[in-house]
Amino acid sequence: MASAFPRSPKLTKGALIQLTEGLIGPVPNVVAFQYNPESVTRKLEPWAPPESSEEPEGEAQSDPQIQPYDPQETLDLTLLFDATDDWEEPDEHPIAAVSGVAHRLAALERMLYPVEEDGGLLGDVVSLISGDASGAVPRSIVPVVLLSFSPGLVMPIRITGYSVEEQAWSPTLYPIRASVSLGVKVLTDRAFPEEGEGAQTGIAAEIARSAYRYTRVQRDLLAAAHMGSGLGNVLSLLPF
């Protein structure tokens, strides 16, 4: 049915995107937000030098302006999922018609688990079905996850907190409505070194580096635009 407001702007939805190196390149696992969160709490924790008791008494302390790393950014948000709309058109949403929102929760929770270095999710499933002991998940390998929340915020993250409240169920006890609370830590490009020990050269790592740098550039441009627009106000505040 056509919208009553044909000129209304198209709503941009956020999403969490897991990139796993597969046999034919990155294999995406995309969980789009059914409803954008009403609020997002962002925290920035500037780098601080480690405390040391070995410094001789009276020796100059470290320069307080030194900041070798970007601040650590964390976000807290709540996602809501509801299968009611999908159930109105079961032919177009056959998975939701059977499992409610369980498939979305499963895809989201998948981002918390380590994955096979080769083959990703499909490789894990094959290993489990075949009972191949050699397909044990290496615990040191975690997937690259991107948080896309706006054109100016696309960043690699690590999910650090997850809780889900299932609020209603189908007759077969699949959840049809759920509220998910997420805590995430933004990973800077330092988490995906291009050279040296621990270098990550895969396509997923390259996308993660590019996403972080892209968001940094977006923020720098916004800050520059703000400084330019407020130059007259600054001059009026100076006493000289």
SERO-4910 file (N, C-alpha, C, O; in steps of 0.05 Angstrom, whole numbers):
BEGIN
 pado doro    nc1    nc2    nc3   cac1   cac2   cac3    cc1    cc2    cc3    oc1    oc2    oc3
  Met    A     17    -24      0      0      0      0     18     25      0     37     26     15
  Ala    A     11     44    -17     27     68    -19     26     84      6      5     84     20
  Ser    A     48     98     13     49    114     37     31    138     33     29    149     11
  Ala    A     19    148     55      3    172     55     21    196     52     11    218     46
  Phe    A     46    193     56     65    215     53     87    207     33    109    198     41
  Pro    A     82    209      7    100    199    -13    127    213    -13    147    202    -23
  Arg    A    129    237     -1    154    252     -1    169    248     26    189    261     30
  Ser    A    159    231     43    172    227     69    199    214     64    201    197     46
  Pro    A    220    221     79    246    210     75    247    180     81    233    170     99
  Lys    A    263    165     66    266    137     71    281    132     96    302    144    101
  Leu    A    270    114    113    283    108    139    308     91    135    306     69    123
  Thr    A    330    100    146    354     84    145    355     67    170    354     77    192
  Lys    A    358     41    167    358     23    189    387     15    196    404     12    178
  Gly    A    392     12    222    419      3    230    421    -27    226    401    -41    221
  Ala    A    445    -38    229    449    -66    225    475    -74    238    494    -58    241
  Leu    A    477   -100    246    502   -112    254    509   -132    232    493   -148    224
  Ile    A    534   -130    223    543   -146    200    568   -162    208    589   -150    214
  Gln    A    566   -188    208    588   -205    214    602   -214    188    588   -223    170
  Leu    A    628   -209    186    643   -217    163    662   -240    170    679   -237    187
  Thr    A    659   -263    157    675   -286    162    689   -294    137    676   -296    116
  Glu    A    715   -298    138    730   -306    114    721   -334    106    727   -354    120
  Gly    A    708   -336     83    699   -362     73    717   -371     49    737   -359     44
  Leu    A    708   -392     36    723   -402     14    723   -384    -10    741   -385    -27
  Ile    A    702   -367    -12    700   -349    -35    700   -320    -26    689   -303    -40
  Gly    A    713   -314     -4    713   -287      6    696   -284     31    686   -303     42
  Pro    A    692   -259     40    677   -254     64    648   -264     61    635   -258     41
  Val    A    638   -279     81    611   -289     81    596   -272    102    602   -274    125
  Pro    A    576   -256     93    563   -238    112    540   -251    128    526   -268    117
  Asn    A    537   -244    153    514   -251    169    503   -224    178    513   -212    196
  Val    A    480   -216    166    469   -189    170    444   -191    188    426   -206    182
  Val    A    445   -176    210    421   -173    227    413   -144    227    424   -128    241
  Ala    A    393   -138    210    383   -110    208    365   -105    232    350   -122    241
  Phe    A    366    -80    242    348    -73    264    320    -71    253    314    -56    235
  Gln    A    302    -85    266    274    -83    258    263    -55    265    248    -43    249
  Tyr    A    271    -46    288    265    -18    297    291     -6    307    305    -18    323
  Asn    A    298     18    297    322     31    307    319     37    337    297     44    345
  Pro    A    340     33    353    338     38    382    330     67    387    338     85    373
  Glu    A    315     71    409    306     98    416    329    114    426    329    139    424
  Ser    A    349    101    437    373    116    447    397     98    445    395     74    447
  Val    A    420    111    443    446     97    443    465    112    462    468    137    459
  Thr    A    476     98    481    494    111    500    523    106    490    532     83    487
  Arg    A    537    128    484    565    126    474    583    136    496    578    157    508
  Lys    A    605    122    501    625    130    521    652    130    507    659    112    493
  Leu    A    668    151    513    695    153    504    714    154    528    711    171    545
  Glu    A    733    135    529    752    134    551    780    140    540    792    123    527
  Pro    A    790    165    545    817    172    535    838    153    546    836    143    568
  Trp    A    859    150    530    882    134    539    896    147    562    899    172    563
  Ala    A    904    132    582    919    142    605    944    125    608    943    101    605
  Pro    A    967    138    614    992    123    618    990    105    642    977    112    662
  Pro    A   1002     81    641   1000     63    664   1015     74    688   1036     87    685
  Glu    A   1004     69    711   1017     79    735   1042     62    741   1042     38    738
  Ser    A   1063     76    750   1088     62    756   1100     72    781   1100     96    786
  Ser    A   1109     54    798   1122     62    823   1152     62    821   1166     67    841
  Glu    A   1162     57    796   1191     56    792   1204     83    786   1228     85    785
  Glu    A   1187    103    782   1198    129    775   1211    142    799   1199    142    820
  Pro    A   1236    151    796   1250    164    819   1234    188    829   1221    203    813
  Glu    A   1234    192    855   1219    214    867   1230    240    857   1254    245    856
  Gly    A   1211    258    849   1219    284    839   1223    285    809   1225    307    798
  Glu    A   1224    262    795   1228    263    766   1202    271    753   1180    265    762
  Ala    A   1205    286    731   1181    296    717   1163    273    708   1172    253    698
  Gln    A   1137    277    712   1118    258    704   1114    258    674   1124    277    660
  Ser    A   1100    238    663   1096    237    634   1079    261    625   1063    272    641
  Asp    A   1084    270    601   1070    293    590   1040    287    590   1032    268    577
  Pro    A   1024    303    603    995    298    604    981    300    577    958    292    574
  Gln    A    995    313    558    982    316    531    988    293    513    977    291    491
  Ile    A   1005    274    521   1011    251    504    987    233    502    974    226    522
  Gln    A    980    226    477    957    208    472    964    191    448    957    197    426
  Pro    A    978    168    453    987    152    430    964    137    416    968    129    393
  Tyr    A    942    133    429    920    117    418    894    133    417    891    152    433
  Asp    A    876    125    400    850    137    400    835    130    426    841    109    437
  Pro    A    817    146    435    801    139    459    786    113    454    778    107    431
  Gln    A    782     97    476    767     73    474    737     80    474    727     92    493
  Glu    A    723     73    453    695     79    451    677     55    456    683     33    446
  Thr    A    657     58    472    638     36    478    610     47    474    605     71    476
  Leu    A    592     29    467    564     36    462    545     16    476    552     -8    478
  Asp    A    523     26    486    502      9    497    476     16    483    469     39    480
  Leu    A    462     -5    474    437      0    459    418    -24    463    427    -46    471
  Thr    A    393    -19    459    372    -39    462    358    -43    435    349    -24    423
  Leu    A    356    -68    426    343    -75    401    317    -90    407    315   -107    424
  Leu    A    296    -83    392    270    -96    395    264   -111    369    267   -102    347
  Phe    A    254   -136    373    246   -153    351    217   -162    356    210   -170    378
  Asp    A    201   -163    334    173   -171    337    165   -185    311    169   -173    289
  Ala    A    154   -209    313    147   -224    289    118   -219    280    109   -231    261
  Thr    A    104   -201    294     75   -197    288     71   -188    259     54   -199    245
  Asp    A     87   -169    250     84   -159    223     90   -180    202     76   -183    182
  Asp    A    110   -196    208    117   -218    189     95   -239    187     90   -250    166
  Trp    A     81   -243    209     60   -264    209     36   -256    193     20   -273    185
  Glu    A     33   -230    187     11   -221    170     15   -229    141     -4   -231    126
  Glu    A     41   -234    133     47   -243    106     66   -267    108     89   -265    101
  Pro    A     55   -290    117     73   -313    122     86   -324     97    108   -335     98
  Asp    A     74   -320     73     86   -329     48    112   -314     42    130   -326     30
  Glu    A    113   -289     50    137   -273     45    158   -276     67    181   -269     63
  His    A    149   -287     90    168   -290    112    165   -318    124    156   -321    147
  Pro    A    172   -339    108    167   -366    118    182   -374    143    172   -389    159
  Ile    A    207   -363    146    223   -371    169    210   -359    194    208   -372    215
  Ala    A    202   -333    192    189   -320    215    162   -334    222    154   -335    245
  Ala    A    148   -344    201    123   -357    206    126   -382    223    108   -389    238
  Val    A    149   -394    221    154   -419    237    168   -413    263    161   -424    284
  Ser    A    189   -395    262    206   -392    286    203   -365    300    218   -359    318
  Gly    A    184   -348    291    181   -322    303    206   -305    300    214   -300    277
  Val    A    219   -297    322    243   -281    320    268   -298    328    289   -287    331
  Ala    A    264   -324    331    286   -341    340    309   -341    320    332   -343    328
  His    A    303   -339    294    324   -339    274    341   -314    276    365   -314    272
  Arg    A    328   -291    283    343   -266    286    361   -267    310    384   -259    310
  Leu    A    350   -278    332    366   -280    356    389   -299    352    412   -294    362
  Ala    A    385   -321    338    406   -340    333    428   -328    316    452   -332    321
  Ala    A    421   -312    296    441   -299    279    456   -278    295    481   -275    291
  Leu    A    443   -264    313    456   -244    330    475   -257    350    497   -248    354
  Glu    A    466   -279    362    482   -293    382    506   -306    368    526   -311    381
  Arg    A    503   -313    343    525   -325    328    550   -307    328    573   -317    327
  Met    A    546   -281    330    568   -262    330    584   -263    355    606   -251    357
  Leu    A    575   -277    376    589   -279    401    609   -302    401    626   -304    418
  Tyr    A    606   -321    382    621   -345    383    644   -344    363    643   -331    342
  Pro    A    667   -358    370    689   -360    351    680   -377    327    662   -394    330
  Val    A    694   -373    305    686   -387    281    710   -401    268    733   -396    275
  Glu    A    704   -419    249    726   -432    234    741   -411    218    728   -393    207
  Glu    A    767   -413    216    782   -395    200    776   -398    171    777   -378    156
  Asp    A    770   -422    162    763   -427    134    735   -439    134    729   -460    145
  Gly    A    717   -425    120    690   -435    116    669   -421    133    646   -422    125
  Gly    A    676   -408    154    657   -392    170    635   -409    181    639   -432    189
  Leu    A    611   -398    181    587   -411    193    581   -437    179    575   -457    192
  Leu    A    582   -437    152    575   -462    138    596   -484    144    588   -507    146
  Gly    A    621   -476    147    641   -496    155    636   -507    182    640   -531    186
  Asp    A    628   -490    201    621   -500    228    599   -519    227    600   -540    240
  Val    A    578   -513    212    554   -530    211    562   -557    199    553   -578    209
  Val    A    577   -557    177    586   -582    165    602   -599    184    598   -623    186
  Ser    A    620   -586    199    636   -601    219    619   -613    240    624   -636    249
  Leu    A    599   -599    250    582   -609    271    566   -633    261    563   -653    275
  Ile    A    555   -630    236    538   -652    226    554   -677    220    546   -699    225
  Ser    A    579   -673    209    595   -696    202    610   -708    226    620   -730    224
  Gly    A    610   -693    248    624   -704    271    654   -704    268    668   -719    281
  Asp    A    664   -686    251    693   -685    245    707   -672    269    703   -648    274
  Ala    A    724   -687    283    738   -676    307    758   -655    298    764   -637    314
  Ser    A    768   -658    274    788   -638    265    776   -611    260    790   -591    256
  Gly    A    749   -610    259    736   -584    255    730   -570    280    712   -552    281
  Ala    A    744   -576    302    740   -562    327    745   -532    324    764   -524    310
  Val    A    729   -516    336    731   -487    333    756   -476    347    759   -481    371
  Pro    A    774   -463    333    797   -451    346    788   -427    363    776   -408    353
  Arg    A    792   -428    389    782   -408    407    794   -380    403    784   -361    414
  Ser    A    817   -379    389    830   -353    386    819   -337    363    827   -314    359
  Ile    A    801   -348    347    791   -335    323    763   -325    328    745   -340    335
  Val    A    759   -299    326    732   -287    329    725   -272    304    742   -263    289
  Pro    A    699   -271    298    691   -258    273    693   -228    274    692   -216    295
  Val    A    696   -216    250    696   -187    248    666   -179    246    652   -189    229
  Val    A    658   -161    264    631   -151    264    631   -121    260    646   -107    273
  Leu    A    614   -111    242    611    -82    237    585    -73    248    564    -87    245
  Leu    A    585    -50    261    560    -37    269    555    -14    249    571      4    247
  Ser    A    533    -16    235    526      5    216    501     18    227    479      6    227
  Phe    A    504     43    236    481     57    249    472     82    234    450     91    237
  Ser    A    490     92    217    483    116    201    506    119    181    526    105    183
  Pro    A    502    136    161    524    140    142    550    149    155    571    145    144
  Gly    A    548    161    178    572    171    192    581    153    214    601    160    228
  Leu    A    569    130    218    578    111    239    577     83    228    556     69    230
  Val    A    599     74    218    603     46    209    629     37    221    650     46    211
  Met    A    628     21    241    653     15    256    655    -15    263    635    -28    268
  Pro    A    680    -25    263    684    -53    272    681    -54    303    691    -36    317
  Ile    A    668    -74    313    662    -76    341    667   -104    352    670   -123    336
  Arg    A    668   -106    378    667   -131    392    644   -130    412    643   -111    428
  Ile    A    626   -149    411    603   -149    429    614   -158    457    624   -180    460
  Thr    A    610   -140    476    621   -145    503    598   -152    523    604   -161    545
  Gly    A    574   -147    516    551   -153    534    527   -160    518    521   -147    498
  Tyr    A    512   -180    527    488   -189    512    469   -201    532    475   -219    548
  Ser    A    444   -191    531    423   -203    547    397   -200    531    393   -180    517
  Val    A    380   -220    533    355   -220    517    331   -226    536    333   -244    552
  Glu    A    310   -211    532    285   -216    547    264   -225    526    255   -208    510
  Glu    A    257   -250    527    236   -260    509    209   -254    522    204   -263    544
  Gln    A    192   -240    508    168   -229    520    142   -243    511    121   -239    524
  Ala    A    143   -259    491    119   -273    482    128   -297    465    150   -296    453
  Trp    A    111   -318    463    119   -342    449     96   -352    432     73   -346    436
  Ser    A    104   -367    411     85   -380    394     74   -405    407     85   -413    428
  Pro    A     54   -418    396     44   -443    408     65   -465    411     63   -483    427
  Thr    A     86   -463    393    108   -483    395    131   -472    411    153   -484    411
  Leu    A    127   -450    426    146   -438    444    170   -426    431    192   -425    443
  Tyr    A    167   -417    406    188   -400    394    181   -371    402    158   -363    403
  Pro    A    202   -355    409    196   -327    417    186   -311    393    197   -313    371
  Ile    A    165   -295    397    155   -279    376    160   -249    382    155   -232    364
  Arg    A    169   -243    406    177   -215    412    200   -217    432    199   -233    451
  Ala    A    220   -199    428    243   -200    445    256   -173    447    255   -157    428
  Ser    A    269   -168    469    285   -143    473    313   -151    480    318   -167    499
  Val    A    332   -141    464    360   -149    467    376   -125    476    376   -104    462
  Ser    A    391   -127    498    409   -106    507    437   -113    499    447   -135    506
  Leu    A    450    -95    485    477   -100    475    497    -80    486    491    -56    489
  Gly    A    520    -89    493    543    -72    499    565    -79    479    571   -102    475
  Val    A    576    -59    466    596    -64    446    620    -46    450    618    -23    461
  Lys    A    643    -55    442    668    -40    443    678    -36    415    680    -55    399
  Val    A    683    -11    408    693     -4    381    722    -13    379    739     -7    396
  Leu    A    729    -26    357    756    -35    351    769    -15    332    758    -10    311
  Thr    A    791     -3    339    805     15    321    820      0    300    821    -25    301
  Asp    A    832     14    281    847      1    260    872    -13    272    884    -30    259
  Arg    A    880     -6    296    903    -19    309    897    -48    315    915    -65    318
  Ala    A    871    -55    317    863    -83    322    867   -100    298    866   -125    300
  Phe    A    872    -88    275    875   -103    250    900    -93    236    899    -81    215
  Pro    A    924   -100    247    949    -90    236    954   -100    208    948   -123    201
  Glu    A    965    -82    191    970    -90    163    998   -103    160   1003   -118    141
  Glu    A   1016    -97    179   1043   -107    177   1053   -116    204   1041   -110    224
  Gly    A   1075   -131    204   1087   -140    229   1074   -164    241   1058   -177    228
  Glu    A   1080   -169    267   1069   -192    280   1039   -189    284   1029   -168    292
  Gly    A   1025   -210    277    996   -210    280    982   -195    257    958   -189    259
  Ala    A    996   -190    235    984   -176    212    960   -191    202    960   -216    200
  Gln    A    939   -176    195    914   -188    184    911   -177    156    906   -153    152
  Thr    A    912   -195    136    912   -187    108    887   -195     94    884   -190     70
  Gly    A    868   -208    108    843   -217     94    825   -193     86    829   -171     95
  Ile    A    806   -200     70    787   -179     60    770   -168     83    765   -144     84
  Ala    A    762   -186    101    746   -177    124    761   -157    141    750   -136    150
  Ala    A    787   -162    146    803   -143    161    807   -117    147    806    -95    159
  Glu    A    810   -118    120    812    -93    105    786    -77    106    787    -52    108
  Ile    A    764    -90    105    738    -76    107    736    -63    135    726    -41    137
  Ala    A    744    -77    156    743    -67    183    760    -42    186    752    -22    197
  Arg    A    785    -43    175    803    -19    176    790      4    161    790     27    171
  Ser    A    780     -1    138    769     20    121    744     32    135    740     57    134
  Ala    A    728     16    148    704     25    161    711     44    184    699     65    187
  Tyr    A    731     37    200    739     54    222    750     80    212    743    101    223
  Arg    A    767     79    192    779    104    182    758    122    169    760    146    170
  Tyr    A    739    109    155    718    125    143    702    140    164    696    164    160
  Thr    A    695    127    186    680    140    207    696    163    220    685    184    226
  Arg    A    722    158    223    739    179    234    740    203    216    738    226    226
  Val    A    742    199    190    742    221    171    715    236    172    715    261    172
  Gln    A    693    222    174    667    234    176    666    253    200    656    275    198
  Arg    A    675    243    223    674    259    247    693    283    246    686    305    255
  Asp    A    716    279    234    735    302    231    723    324    213    726    347    219
  Leu    A    709    315    192    696    335    174    674    350    188    671    374    185
  Leu    A    658    336    204    637    349    220    649    369    240    639    391    243
  Ala    A    671    361    253    683    378    272    695    403    258    693    425    269
  Ala    A    707    399    235    718    422    220    696    441    211    700    465    212
  Ala    A    673    430    202    651    447    194    641    463    218    634    487    215
  His    A    640    450    242    631    465    266    650    487    273    642    509    280
  Met    A    676    481    272    696    502    279    695    525    260    698    548    268
  Gly    A    691    520    234    689    541    215    664    559    219    666    583    216
  Ser    A    642    546    226    617    562    230    618    578    255    603    598    257
  Gly    A    634    570    275    634    585    301    658    603    304    662    614    326
  Leu    A    673    609    282    697    626    285    689    654    294    704    665    311
  Gly    A    668    665    284    660    692    292    653    693    322    659    713    335
  Asn    A    640    673    332    632    672    360    657    671    378    658    684    399
  Val    A    677    656    369    702    653    385    716    680    387    725    688    408
  Leu    A    718    694    364    732    720    364    718    740    383    731    757    395
  Ser    A    691    738    384    676    757    401    680    751    430    675    769    447
  Leu    A    688    726    437    692    719    465    719    726    476    723    728    500
  Leu    A    739    729    458    766    734    466    768    763    477    757    781    465
  Pro    A    783    767    499    786    794    511    807    811    497    812    834    506
  Phe    A    820    801    476    841    817    464    838    817    433    854    829    419
***
